[in-house]
Every structure is written in structure tokens, then in C-alpha cells.
Amino acid sequence: MDEGYLYVCTCIYDLNGLKSMLGQSDESNYRFSICSEAAGKERIKANEEKRSYEEKQREAAATALVNATKNKKINDTVSAMKELDGCSLR
């Protein structure tokens, strides 16, 4: 559906092409590509939600990296202790 949309409804695609040919910048084209104030607010809300989601993903990845590092250090320490004479971890 997403691929076919450009061929079924070409009005937006064609209009954006015409605006570019007439010298309108991509930023200006983006700003004026909405048809109502409500749609603009929805776009802003969606972008904020996307940024929040991506930030949470980055935080989760950083936490996972810290935890993996701690677990490796613990496992390496336990392995080294098992090799020691007299250690009760065997």
C-alpha cells in the first residue's frame, strides 16, 4: 500500500516536485505540507513521541551495556576464583 500510494494519489508528490522546481526549500515545503492547524499539532505530537521513544531506547541500550559489563566482570572473577587453591567455589 505504501509503495503504491505514490502512483495512486500523485497530487502531493507532484505538488512537492513543482514547489521544488519553483525554488521552495525542503524545510519550507515540510512546513507548508499540512492542511490544517490540527494536522500540524498532530505532526508535532508524533515527532515528540518519536523522540521520546528513541531516547528511551538509547537509555535502555546504555543500561544493557553497563549490565553486560558488570556480568562479564563477575563471571571472570568467579572463574578466576575457581582456579585458586583452597577456594570453596569448586
PyRosetta script that sets phi, psi and omega in degrees:
from pyrosetta import init, pose_from_sequence

init()
pose = pose_from_sequence("MDEGYLYVCTCIYDLNGLKSMLGQSDESNYRFSICSEAAGKERIKANEEKRSYEEKQREAAATALVNATKNKKINDTVSAMKELDGCSLR")
pose.set_psi(1, -44.3)
pose.set_omega(1, -178.8)
pose.set_phi(2, -63.0)
pose.set_psi(2, -39.7)
pose.set_omega(2, -179.9)
pose.set_phi(3, -69.1)
pose.set_psi(3, -40.6)
pose.set_omega(3, -177.9)
pose.set_phi(4, -74.9)
pose.set_psi(4, -19.3)
pose.set_omega(4, -176.7)
pose.set_phi(5, -56.2)
pose.set_psi(5, -41.1)
pose.set_omega(5, -178.2)
pose.set_phi(6, -64.6)
pose.set_psi(6, -24.1)
pose.set_omega(6, -179.0)
pose.set_phi(7, -93.6)
pose.set_psi(7, -28.0)
pose.set_omega(7, 180.0)
pose.set_phi(8, -79.6)
pose.set_psi(8, -48.6)
pose.set_omega(8, -179.5)
pose.set_phi(9, -118.1)
pose.set_psi(9, 91.8)
pose.set_omega(9, -175.5)
pose.set_phi(10, -93.0)
pose.set_psi(10, -0.3)
pose.set_omega(10, -173.2)
pose.set_phi(11, -60.4)
pose.set_psi(11, -46.0)
pose.set_omega(11, -178.8)
pose.set_phi(12, -68.6)
pose.set_psi(12, -44.5)
pose.set_omega(12, 179.6)
pose.set_phi(13, -59.7)
pose.set_psi(13, -47.9)
pose.set_omega(13, -179.8)
pose.set_phi(14, -64.3)
pose.set_psi(14, -42.6)
pose.set_omega(14, -179.3)
pose.set_phi(15, -63.5)
pose.set_psi(15, -42.4)
pose.set_omega(15, 178.0)
pose.set_phi(16, -62.9)
pose.set_psi(16, -37.9)
pose.set_omega(16, 176.8)
pose.set_phi(17, -64.4)
pose.set_psi(17, -42.4)
pose.set_omega(17, 178.5)
pose.set_phi(18, -64.5)
pose.set_psi(18, -42.3)
pose.set_omega(18, -179.9)
pose.set_phi(19, -63.3)
pose.set_psi(19, -38.8)
pose.set_omega(19, 177.9)
pose.set_phi(20, -64.7)
pose.set_psi(20, -42.3)
pose.set_omega(20, 179.2)
pose.set_phi(21, -63.9)
pose.set_psi(21, -28.9)
pose.set_omega(21, -180.0)
pose.set_phi(22, -87.3)
pose.set_psi(22, 2.2)
pose.set_omega(22, 173.0)
pose.set_phi(23, 101.5)
pose.set_psi(23, 5.6)
pose.set_omega(23, 179.3)
pose.set_phi(24, -75.0)
pose.set_psi(24, 133.5)
pose.set_omega(24, -179.0)
pose.set_phi(25, -70.9)
pose.set_psi(25, 160.7)
pose.set_omega(25, 177.6)
pose.set_phi(26, -61.5)
pose.set_psi(26, -38.9)
pose.set_omega(26, 179.4)
pose.set_phi(27, -63.6)
pose.set_psi(27, -45.6)
pose.set_omega(27, 179.1)
pose.set_phi(28, -64.8)
pose.set_psi(28, -41.3)
pose.set_omega(28, 178.1)
pose.set_phi(29, -60.5)
pose.set_psi(29, -41.7)
pose.set_omega(29, 178.2)
pose.set_phi(30, -62.8)
pose.set_psi(30, -44.8)
pose.set_omega(30, -177.0)
pose.set_phi(31, -65.6)
pose.set_psi(31, -33.5)
pose.set_omega(31, -176.6)
pose.set_phi(32, -102.0)
pose.set_psi(32, 17.8)
pose.set_omega(32, -177.6)
pose.set_phi(33, -94.4)
pose.set_psi(33, 8.0)
pose.set_omega(33, 178.2)
pose.set_phi(34, -105.4)
pose.set_psi(34, 153.6)
pose.set_omega(34, -174.3)
pose.set_phi(35, -103.7)
pose.set_psi(35, -4.2)
pose.set_omega(35, 178.8)
pose.set_phi(36, -156.8)
pose.set_psi(36, 163.9)
pose.set_omega(36, 177.3)
pose.set_phi(37, -64.5)
pose.set_psi(37, -37.4)
pose.set_omega(37, 179.1)
pose.set_phi(38, -62.8)
pose.set_psi(38, -41.8)
pose.set_omega(38, 178.7)
pose.set_phi(39, -65.0)
pose.set_psi(39, -38.0)
pose.set_omega(39, 177.1)
pose.set_phi(40, -62.6)
pose.set_psi(40, -43.0)
pose.set_omega(40, 178.5)
pose.set_phi(41, -65.4)
pose.set_psi(41, -38.5)
pose.set_omega(41, 177.7)
pose.set_phi(42, -63.7)
pose.set_psi(42, -39.6)
pose.set_omega(42, 178.7)
pose.set_phi(43, -64.2)
pose.set_psi(43, -44.0)
pose.set_omega(43, 179.0)
pose.set_phi(44, -61.9)
pose.set_psi(44, -45.2)
pose.set_omega(44, 179.8)
pose.set_phi(45, -61.6)
pose.set_psi(45, -43.6)
pose.set_omega(45, 180.0)
pose.set_phi(46, -63.7)
pose.set_psi(46, -41.1)
pose.set_omega(46, 178.8)
pose.set_phi(47, -65.6)
pose.set_psi(47, -39.6)
pose.set_omega(47, 178.1)
pose.set_phi(48, -65.5)
pose.set_psi(48, -41.2)
pose.set_omega(48, 178.1)
pose.set_phi(49, -64.2)
pose.set_psi(49, -39.6)
pose.set_omega(49, 178.6)
pose.set_phi(50, -63.8)
pose.set_psi(50, -45.6)
pose.set_omega(50, 178.8)
pose.set_phi(51, -61.7)
pose.set_psi(51, -41.5)
pose.set_omega(51, 179.2)
pose.set_phi(52, -63.2)
pose.set_psi(52, -45.0)
pose.set_omega(52, 179.4)
pose.set_phi(53, -61.7)
pose.set_psi(53, -44.6)
pose.set_omega(53, -179.8)
pose.set_phi(54, -65.4)
pose.set_psi(54, -37.6)
pose.set_omega(54, 177.5)
pose.set_phi(55, -64.5)
pose.set_psi(55, -42.3)
pose.set_omega(55, 177.5)
pose.set_phi(56, -62.9)
pose.set_psi(56, -38.3)
pose.set_omega(56, 176.9)
pose.set_phi(57, -63.4)
pose.set_psi(57, -42.8)
pose.set_omega(57, 178.6)
pose.set_phi(58, -63.1)
pose.set_psi(58, -42.4)
pose.set_omega(58, 179.0)
pose.set_phi(59, -63.6)
pose.set_psi(59, -42.0)
pose.set_omega(59, 179.4)
pose.set_phi(60, -65.1)
pose.set_psi(60, -39.4)
pose.set_omega(60, 178.5)
pose.set_phi(61, -65.2)
pose.set_psi(61, -41.1)
pose.set_omega(61, 179.0)
pose.set_phi(62, -65.1)
pose.set_psi(62, -42.3)
pose.set_omega(62, 178.1)
pose.set_phi(63, -63.3)
pose.set_psi(63, -43.0)
pose.set_omega(63, 179.1)
pose.set_phi(64, -62.2)
pose.set_psi(64, -39.2)
pose.set_omega(64, 178.6)
pose.set_phi(65, -64.7)
pose.set_psi(65, -44.1)
pose.set_omega(65, 178.0)
pose.set_phi(66, -61.7)
pose.set_psi(66, -45.5)
pose.set_omega(66, 180.0)
pose.set_phi(67, -64.4)
pose.set_psi(67, -40.0)
pose.set_omega(67, 178.5)
pose.set_phi(68, -64.1)
pose.set_psi(68, -39.2)
pose.set_omega(68, 178.1)
pose.set_phi(69, -64.4)
pose.set_psi(69, -44.7)
pose.set_omega(69, 178.3)
pose.set_phi(70, -61.7)
pose.set_psi(70, -45.5)
pose.set_omega(70, -179.8)
pose.set_phi(71, -62.4)
pose.set_psi(71, -39.1)
pose.set_omega(71, 178.4)
pose.set_phi(72, -64.5)
pose.set_psi(72, -43.8)
pose.set_omega(72, -179.6)
pose.set_phi(73, -63.0)
pose.set_psi(73, -41.9)
pose.set_omega(73, 178.5)
pose.set_phi(74, -62.9)
pose.set_psi(74, -47.4)
pose.set_omega(74, -179.7)
pose.set_phi(75, -63.0)
pose.set_psi(75, -40.8)
pose.set_omega(75, 177.8)
pose.set_phi(76, -64.3)
pose.set_psi(76, -40.4)
pose.set_omega(76, 179.6)
pose.set_phi(77, -66.0)
pose.set_psi(77, -44.8)
pose.set_omega(77, 178.8)
pose.set_phi(78, -62.0)
pose.set_psi(78, -43.0)
pose.set_omega(78, 178.6)
pose.set_phi(79, -61.3)
pose.set_psi(79, -43.0)
pose.set_omega(79, 179.1)
pose.set_phi(80, -65.8)
pose.set_psi(80, -38.5)
pose.set_omega(80, 179.9)
pose.set_phi(81, -67.0)
pose.set_psi(81, -35.7)
pose.set_omega(81, 178.9)
pose.set_phi(82, -63.4)
pose.set_psi(82, -27.5)
pose.set_omega(82, -179.7)
pose.set_phi(83, -78.5)
pose.set_psi(83, -16.8)
pose.set_omega(83, -178.1)
pose.set_phi(84, -74.7)
pose.set_psi(84, 142.6)
pose.set_omega(84, 175.4)
pose.set_phi(85, -70.4)
pose.set_psi(85, 137.0)
pose.set_omega(85, 177.1)
pose.set_phi(86, 82.9)
pose.set_psi(86, 0.8)
pose.set_omega(86, 179.2)
pose.set_phi(87, -80.9)
pose.set_psi(87, 134.6)
pose.set_omega(87, -174.7)
pose.set_phi(88, -85.7)
pose.set_psi(88, 10.1)
pose.set_omega(88, 179.8)
pose.set_phi(89, -82.3)
pose.set_psi(89, -7.1)
pose.set_omega(89, -178.0)
pose.set_phi(90, -69.1)
pose.dump_pdb("model.pdb")
